[in-house]
Amino acid sequence: MTEVELPIFNNKFFEELKKLKKVPPHFRFLTEEYSKNEAAKIYLNLCKQYINAAEKVGLFQSVESNDIKRRLESRDNKQFFPALSHCKASFFFSDMCGFNVKPTPPSRRDDRNLDLKIIYNDIEYFVEVKTPIKSIDWDSISAKNGIRTLSWVGDDSDELQEGIRRACRQFDNTKPNILFLDTSYLRAPIDKYLCLKAFIGQQAVTFIRNEETGEMIEQDSVFLANGISVNPKNSKGRYIKKDRSIPFSRISMIVCFQDHIYNLIEYNIKKDVFVIHNPYAKNPVPQKMFNRYPQLIKTSDNIESFKMEWI
């Protein structure tokens, strides 16, 4: 496949980009102004790498290929980024993991297709790609002496939770399902502990004290299972499942992928990848499939407070 045959970054695309009075931020690195910028070259080459991987697995020959191509050329970053995430997932599972990858298997839960299918040891694993987006609107911030400054406190874990909810609605509960979560387009870097907090829970410390003397008797660290996969509530504070059963057990595991491609500061791109296994999954995924990446697994069976360890 030649460079000009890519669905984006071809000659026609660059000609149309030159005609725009204001280039969208996600295409800014591709303009003539940045043509000699080292970061722009890395951005361009990495995008091509992802798109080539998607072409190789047949993503652009699938039933949704026209939609993906259209979104890759979109001036709206909420169209472009999710489409590029499809390509990233193709690159991760095929090139980085070496799996046999097929596009768009049917989903039984609604009329939409899932994004990818992985075949490993003659077993099919189904993949849905989600791209939470919460970027900083720099144009709305006043500049002082040519510098824009913003202070923000938060972790964007609510955006991760929304992506998890939407993916779970599409999965079939009889299949092993993998959620590929591209966290590259949030306001702050997402580490493995924030993804864990959003999906399953967080580490907590328990204290036991003598009330009469005030003496601390015992202190222990436990994993508190209070994420949305355990027992989520709706906006009115009511449990989603009246019987308080586990509603997100269709998700077997989450692959968190982050490459900082949009918020590029250094010239060296680092792809951060880690895997969180759902302790409540109906159809677990074997750990050996992702041995080269950090994985979080459950090491005890207590549903309220159990231990999970990174391996």
Secondary structure, 3 states (H helix, E strand, C coil): CCHHHCCCCCHHHHHHHHHCCCCCHHHHHHCHHHCCCHHHHHHHHHHHHHHHHHHHCCHHHCCCHHHHHHHHCCCCHHHHHHHHHHHHHHHHHHHHCCCEEEECCECCCCCCECCEEEEECCEEEEEEEECCCCCCCHHHCCEECCEECCCCCCCCHHHHHHHHHHHHHHCCCCCCEEEEEECCCCCCCCCHHHHHHHHCCEEEEEEEECCCCCCEEEEEEEEECCCCCCCCECCCCCECCCCCCCCCCCCCEEEEEECCCCCCCCCCCCCEEEEEECCCCCCCCCHHHHCCCCEEEECCCCCCECCEEEC
